[in-house]
Structures are given as structure tokens and as C-alpha cells.
Amino acid sequence: MSIVVLDINDSSLGLWRDEECILSSPGYALLEGQDYNFGEEAKAQARLRPRQINHRFWSQLDTEPLNPRFGPGRHSADLVHAHLLALYEAGGRPEELVIAAPANLQHEQLSLLLGIIGQCPFEAIGLVDRAVAATSQSPVSDYNWHVELQLNQALLTGMRFVDGALQRDASVPVPGSGWLAVMDSLAKAVADAFIRQTRFDPRRSAATEQELYNQLPQLLQKLKSHAESNMELGGNQARIERSLLAESCANHYQRILRTVTSDSAQVFLGAALDTLPDITAHLPQAVSSESGTVAAGTCKHIDTIRGGSSGVHFITSLPAQGPSVRAAVKQAIEPTPEPAAAAPAAAEPIDPGRCQIEIEGQQARIKPLSGPAIQIDGEVLTETRNLLGGELITLADGSAWRLVEANPEDGTQA
């Protein structure tokens, strides 16, 4: 039986059937008379009809009266209900959904969300933290951060690896550095480039300003692999440099990433974050998530997430592959930059005549073989012993290698 997952991040709510995206719908509501349009159609009108747009109803999910009023909806919960119905219709009317929700939704908001779904023509059969679901798909460290951008804030979710499971530990919102603020910074940098090069300001007209925002995603995709790209607005063309856009986002990067600068923590960037210019330069050890990791992690652990006779519970801990069992072996070991003078010019596997690394269950072992002695963290290896991730292997010729990953499933030796 297929599993339908609703991934709630208001920058683009995703509806997935198994691991295939059915649709995505940003959390924008456009008021048309007494009706609402949601998603991309509403987003495309945000600069043209700002007074008829609401993009805070997911982040401010409650039953407080809307002020000012916004059509027939009494409060944000009414808008969420209407958006869910629109997703249900556009997604082929699924009977059951598993909900992947962000950590910033409080207990009262989650209860309200389940109550809203109770008034919809589909049933919620499971509820899981979206950061935990996404990160459980990858090898994790003792402590991990998941970074996502919602429309109106960035959200950092901290997770510990304990007893074979990834457990949510903390959530840190960063107001003012969500997708809207980041896009505003990028749009300003692009507009300034047009003014310098053509004296045309695309922000003076609502139509060209909207077109500027519409084109930003395609521009960012081009700049992932090119240092610069041309952009045309209002019959004018300007050259946009990636470095210029990166500079415009630097303040957001610093605000978002200063929480996760610990060398011992592993950082996972939410899907699409790697489209932002040079973000990984600010955090080289970060791992970029692919689109669909939330849905994939949810489907993989569906038996744990699915509610039972006791009802639906918010799952914030899932089995994961931890530091004692790292992901697939990169030749079981990789060169370390220390000591720099002794590092080999080209990374090559260790000669099997010197040592052998064996993976068995959850443990890696290193065995000395014939040939010159080797050292582990400065001590001569004289007998087979367990090997821990991060230990430094030094050969007789001075080359130094550090174990970073090992896979218990493929039995790779080095």
C-alpha cells in the first residue's frame, strides 16, 4: 500500500506518494472575493497584490481573530483548513496522510492541527518531526543540527544520537532570516546591479519587481555552476555575479549558522538550501539534503510512526546510523591534513600488506599484517584491536590517514 506524506514547511508544503512528489504548494493565501487561492498562484501575486496575500497562517497557527480581517476566514486555523482541502483535491484525494511537521509547532498547535484534519475528508495516521525523519536517512554524529528555511524564519533542530536512535533535543528559531528575508536581500542585490549597469530599477514597478522575484530561483540554479549569469527584466539585461549575491546573504548565513559552529556537530542543510550562493563556504562540513529526504525517512520508518489504538503521537526519535557505524567506506580511510608535510600527494588505499580493517556488525577492527609497523594515534599497533572513527593511522613512511567512515554491510577492507 502506498504511503502519502504531507511535509509541512511553509516555504513549500510537499505532498509525496511514497518517495515521489505529487505537488508542492508554498504557504501563501490569495484572497479572491470570498474565496482563496493557495500555493504558486498566490505566491506569483505577492508583489502585485500585497494586501490580498497572507503568508503567516502556518507559522501563526492559532484561533486568534485575524486582524485585519482576511476574507471569510476567522483565524489562521481557517486558512490552514482551506489550504489542506486544496492540497487534498490537487493531490488526488488521498484517504490517509502521514504528517511530517517542523519542531517550531508547539504542542497546542499540533493538537489544533490534528483537530483541523479531523474536519477534513482524510485521516492523519502518523505524525513525525520532519528534521528527524530527514536526518535519519544519513549517517549521524553524536550531535546533529538540521537547518531549514521557512517563509518567515530559519529553524535549527538539534538532535542527539543515543542508543541507536536519533532523538530531537532542541529547536532554535532565527526570525528575520527565512526565505522571504533571504529573497529580499537577493532581490535588492540584483536590483542594485541593474541600476549600476543599466540605470533601470526593477523595484519601481510592481510588475517588474514581481518578475524579479519569479526569476530568482532559476538564477540561483544557474549560479550553482557558473560564477555569473545574465538576467533580463523590463527589456534590460544585467550581468549578475554569484559573489555579489553571496555577499548580500552573508548576514543571514552568519545569523543562521553561528548556532552550529561546533566542530563536533554535524550539520544537515534542508533541501534547496544548497541553491543559496556559497552557503557551504560558511560551513564546509555541512551535508546538503536532497529533495524528498523527509518523505523517504518517513516511509522507511512508517511502522514506528504510524499511530495505533492509542491514537497518533508526535514521533521525535527514530532509528539511525550513528558514529560507530558510519556510511559507506571511502576506501575505509582518507588522508588527513595533519601533519601536512607528511600527507601523500595523492590519496591511495593503504597497502594490504601493512594492515587490514574489517567491519563486523557495529564494530570496525584493525589488524597488523606483515611489513613495517604502523601507529594508531602515536602508539605502535601490535595486535588486532577495535578501531574508532577519527583515529589517526600513521604508516612507517610518515603518511597519515584518518578513519572517517566504515560500512558494516559491505565488509570493505583496507
C-alpha positions in Angstrom: 0.0 0.0 0.0 1.4 3.4 -0.9 2.1 6.0 1.8 1.2 9.6 1.3 3.3 12.1 3.3 2.4 15.8 3.9 5.7 17.5 4.5 5.0 20.8 6.3 7.4 23.6 5.7 5.5 26.7 4.7 8.2 27.8 2.2 6.7 24.9 0.1 4.4 22.3 1.6 5.1 19.0 -0.2 2.7 16.1 -0.8 4.5 12.9 -1.6 3.3 9.5 -2.6 5.9 7.1 -1.3 9.1 8.9 -2.5 7.5 10.7 -5.5 6.5 14.3 -5.2 2.8 14.8 -6.1 2.8 18.6 -5.7 4.4 21.4 -3.8 2.4 24.4 -2.5 4.0 27.4 -0.8 2.1 28.7 2.2 0.6 31.7 0.5 -3.1 32.5 0.5 -4.5 34.9 -2.1 -7.9 36.4 -1.3 -10.2 36.5 -4.4 -13.5 38.0 -3.4 -14.8 35.5 -0.8 -12.5 32.6 -2.0 -8.8 31.7 -1.6 -6.2 30.5 -3.9 -3.1 28.9 -2.5 0.4 28.0 -3.4 2.3 29.1 -6.5 -0.6 31.0 -7.9 -0.8 33.1 -4.8 2.9 33.5 -4.5 3.1 34.9 -8.0 0.8 37.7 -7.0 2.6 38.6 -3.7 4.2 41.8 -5.1 1.3 42.8 -7.3 -1.5 42.4 -4.7 0.2 42.5 -1.3 -3.0 43.5 0.6 -4.7 40.3 -0.6 -1.9 38.0 0.5 -1.3 36.2 3.8 1.8 34.1 4.3 1.8 33.7 8.0 -1.1 31.4 8.7 1.0 28.3 9.0 3.7 29.9 11.3 1.0 31.6 13.4 -1.4 28.6 13.5 -4.0 29.6 16.2 -7.6 30.6 16.7 -7.0 34.3 17.4 -9.2 36.6 15.2 -7.3 37.8 12.1 -6.5 41.5 12.3 -7.1 42.9 9.8 -9.8 40.5 8.6 -8.9 38.4 5.6 -12.0 37.3 3.8 -14.3 34.7 5.3 -11.6 33.1 7.4 -11.9 34.0 11.1 -8.4 33.0 12.1 -5.2 31.3 10.8 -6.7 27.8 11.6 -9.4 28.5 9.0 -6.8 29.3 6.4 -4.8 26.2 7.2 -8.0 24.1 6.9 -8.7 25.7 3.5 -5.1 25.0 2.3 -5.3 21.4 3.4 -8.6 21.0 1.4 -6.9 22.5 -1.6 -3.9 20.1 -1.2 -6.3 17.2 -0.8 -8.1 18.0 -4.1 -5.0 18.7 -6.1 -3.2 15.6 -4.7 -5.8 13.1 -5.9 -7.9 12.9 -2.7 -5.8 10.6 -0.6 -7.7 8.9 2.2 -4.8 8.8 4.7 -1.8 11.1 5.3 1.3 10.9 7.4 2.2 14.3 8.6 5.9 15.5 8.9 5.8 18.7 11.0 8.6 21.1 12.0 9.8 21.4 15.6 8.6 25.0 16.0 4.9 23.9 16.1 4.1 23.8 19.8 2.0 21.1 21.5 -1.1 23.2 21.4 -0.6 23.9 17.7 -0.1 20.3 16.9 -3.3 19.4 18.7 -5.1 22.2 16.8 -3.6 20.8 13.5 -4.9 17.3 14.3 -8.3 18.8 15.2 -8.4 20.6 11.8 -7.5 17.4 10.0 -10.3 15.8 11.9 -12.7 18.1 10.0 -11.1 17.1 6.6 -12.1 14.2 4.3 -8.8 12.4 5.1 -7.3 10.9 8.2 -3.9 11.5 9.8 -2.4 8.1 10.5 1.0 9.4 11.8 2.9 12.5 12.9 6.7 12.8 12.9 9.3 15.6 13.3 10.4 16.4 9.8 14.0 17.1 10.7 14.4 13.8 12.5 12.8 12.0 9.5 15.1 13.7 7.0 18.3 13.2 9.0 17.6 9.6 9.9 18.3 8.7 6.3 22.0 9.7 6.7 24.9 8.6 9.0 24.8 10.9 12.0 27.2 12.1 14.7 26.8 12.2 18.4 25.2 15.6 18.0 23.5 16.9 14.8 21.8 20.0 13.5 19.2 20.2 10.8 18.8 23.7 9.2 15.7 24.6 7.2 14.3 27.9 5.9 10.6 28.6 6.5 8.9 31.6 5.0 9.4 33.9 8.0 12.2 32.3 9.9 15.1 29.9 9.8 14.7 26.8 12.1 17.6 24.9 13.5 16.7 21.5 15.1 19.3 19.8 17.3 19.4 16.0 17.6 21.3 13.6 19.7 22.3 10.1 18.7 21.5 7.9 21.8 21.3 4.1 21.9 21.0 3.7 18.2 18.3 6.3 17.8 18.3 10.0 16.6 16.4 12.0 19.2 15.3 15.6 18.9 17.0 17.7 21.6 16.3 21.3 20.8 14.9 23.8 18.3 16.2 27.3 17.7 14.2 29.7 15.5 16.0 32.5 13.8 13.4 35.2 13.0 14.1 37.5 10.1 16.3 35.0 8.2 13.6 32.9 6.5 13.1 32.5 2.7 11.3 35.9 2.5 14.1 37.8 4.1 16.8 36.0 2.1 14.9 36.5 -1.2 14.5 40.2 -0.3 18.3 40.5 0.2 18.9 38.7 -3.1 16.4 40.9 -4.9 18.0 44.1 -3.6 21.4 42.9 -4.8 20.0 42.1 -8.3 18.2 45.4 -8.5 21.3 47.3 -7.5 23.2 45.5 -10.2 20.6 46.6 -12.8 20.8 50.2 -11.6 24.6 50.2 -11.8 24.7 48.6 -15.2 21.5 50.0 -16.9 20.1 52.7 -14.6 16.9 50.7 -14.6 15.4 49.9 -11.2 13.1 46.8 -11.4 11.6 47.6 -8.0 9.9 50.8 -9.2 7.2 48.8 -10.9 5.2 46.1 -9.2 5.2 44.1 -12.4 8.9 44.1 -12.9 9.5 43.6 -9.2 7.3 40.5 -9.2 9.1 39.2 -12.3 12.4 39.7 -10.5 11.2 37.5 -7.6 9.8 35.0 -10.1 13.2 34.7 -11.8 15.3 34.4 -8.7 15.0 30.5 -8.3 16.2 30.0 -11.9 19.1 32.5 -11.4 20.2 30.7 -8.3 20.2 27.3 -10.1 22.4 28.8 -12.9 24.8 30.3 -10.4 25.4 27.0 -8.7 27.6 26.0 -11.6 28.6 29.4 -13.0 30.3 32.4 -11.5 27.9 34.8 -13.3 24.8 34.8 -15.4 22.7 37.3 -17.4 19.2 38.3 -16.3 16.7 40.3 -18.3 14.0 42.5 -16.7 11.8 45.1 -18.4 13.7 44.9 -21.6 17.0 45.5 -19.8 19.8 43.0 -19.2 22.4 42.9 -16.5 25.2 40.5 -15.5 24.7 39.1 -12.0 27.7 37.6 -10.2 27.4 34.8 -7.7 29.9 36.5 -5.3 27.6 39.6 -5.3 24.6 37.5 -4.2 26.7 35.6 -1.6 27.8 38.9 -0.1 24.1 40.0 0.1 23.3 36.9 2.1 26.3 36.9 4.4 24.5 38.4 7.3 21.7 35.7 7.1 24.3 33.0 6.9 26.1 34.3 10.0 22.8 34.5 12.0 21.7 31.0 10.9 25.0 29.2 11.3 26.5 30.8 14.4 24.5 28.3 16.5 26.0 25.3 14.7 29.7 26.2 14.6 30.8 23.4 17.0 33.4 21.2 15.3 31.9 18.1 16.9 28.4 18.7 15.5 27.3 17.5 12.1 25.1 19.9 10.1 22.4 18.9 7.6 21.1 21.6 5.3 17.4 21.2 4.3 16.6 20.6 0.7 17.1 23.6 -1.6 19.4 25.4 0.9 22.3 24.5 -1.3 20.9 26.7 -4.0 21.9 29.7 -1.9 25.1 31.2 -3.2 28.2 29.9 -1.4 26.4 28.9 1.7 28.6 25.8 2.1 31.7 28.1 2.2 30.5 29.3 5.5 30.1 25.8 6.8 32.2 23.4 4.8 31.3 20.3 6.9 27.6 20.7 6.2 25.7 17.9 4.3 23.1 19.0 1.8 19.9 17.1 1.8 18.2 16.1 -1.4 14.5 16.8 -2.1 12.4 14.0 -0.7 14.6 13.0 2.3 11.7 13.8 4.7 9.3 11.6 2.7 12.0 8.9 2.4 12.7 8.9 6.1 9.0 8.9 6.9 8.3 5.9 4.6 11.3 4.0 5.9 10.1 4.2 9.5 6.4 4.1 8.8 5.8 1.2 11.3 7.3 3.3 14.1 5.4 6.5 13.0 2.0 5.0 12.3 -0.5 5.6 15.1 -2.1 2.6 16.8 -5.1 2.1 19.0 -3.9 4.7 21.4 -4.0 7.3 18.7 -1.5 9.5 16.8 1.6 10.6 18.7 4.3 13.1 17.7 7.4 10.9 16.9 10.6 12.8 17.7 13.0 9.8 17.8 13.8 7.3 15.0 16.5 4.6 14.5 19.6 6.0 12.8 23.0 5.0 11.7 25.4 6.5 14.3 29.0 7.3 14.7 30.1 3.7 15.4 28.7 2.7 12.0 29.5 5.4 9.5 28.2 5.4 5.9 29.8 3.6 3.0 33.6 3.3 3.3 35.6 5.9 1.5 38.4 3.4 0.9 37.8 2.8 4.7 40.1 5.7 5.4 41.0 9.0 3.9 44.0 11.3 4.1 44.2 13.8 6.9 45.6 17.3 6.5 47.7 16.7 9.6 50.7 16.5 9.6 50.6 18.5 6.3 54.2 17.8 5.4 53.6 14.0 5.6 50.3 13.8 3.8 50.6 11.9 0.5 50.3 14.0 -2.7 47.6 11.7 -4.0 45.1 9.7 -1.9 45.7 5.9 -2.4 44.4 2.9 -0.4 46.7 1.6 2.3 48.8 -1.3 1.2 47.0 -4.5 2.4 50.5 -5.8 3.3 50.6 -3.4 6.3 47.2 -3.6 7.9 43.6 -4.7 7.4 40.4 -3.1 8.5 37.5 -5.4 9.0 33.9 -4.4 9.6 31.8 -6.8 11.7 28.3 -5.8 12.9 28.6 -2.4 14.6 32.4 -2.5 15.1 35.5 -1.9 12.9 38.7 -3.8 13.8 42.3 -3.1 12.6 44.7 -6.0 12.2 48.5 -5.6 11.7 49.9 -7.6 8.8 53.5 -8.2 7.6 55.6 -5.2 6.8 56.7 -2.1 8.6 54.9 -1.2 11.8 52.1 1.3 11.8 50.8 3.5 14.6 47.4 4.4 15.8 47.3 7.8 17.5 51.0 7.5 18.1 51.0 4.0 19.5 52.5 1.1 17.6 49.9 -1.5 16.5 51.0 -4.9 17.8 47.7 -6.8 17.8 44.2 -6.7 16.4 42.0 -4.2 18.2 38.9 -2.2 17.7 39.2 1.0 15.7 37.2 4.1 16.4 36.2 6.8 13.9 38.6 9.7 13.9 41.7 7.7 15.0 44.9 8.6 13.1 46.7 5.8 11.3 50.4 6.6 10.6 52.5 4.4 8.3 56.2 3.8 8.5 56.9 6.3 5.7 55.2 9.1 7.6 51.9 9.1 5.6 49.0 9.8 7.9 45.4 8.6 7.4 42.3 9.1 9.5 39.3 6.7 9.6 36.2 8.6 8.8 33.6 6.1 7.6 33.0 2.3 7.7 30.1 0.2 6.4 29.1 -2.9 8.3 27.2 -4.2 5.4 29.7 -4.5 2.6 32.8 -5.8 4.6 35.1 -3.4 2.9 38.8 -3.9 3.9 41.7 -1.6 3.5 
